Amino acid sequence: MIGWLFFKLTLSPRAQNETILLLFFFSFLFLFQSRGFQFFITSYGRCKDDHSF
């Protein structure tokens, strides 16, 4: 399914940035899943409360 999404996104040249962002998001999620998902949740909550970005 992820391969299909990747193929569909790469079909349009306009969506090349979205493809890079999607790949970055999946690698980011995979990294934090191996580290522990709770750390991702707490850091995300901190960033949301901080309004820094």
Helices and strands as residue ranges (DSSP letters): H 2-11, G 13-15, H 16-35, H 37-50
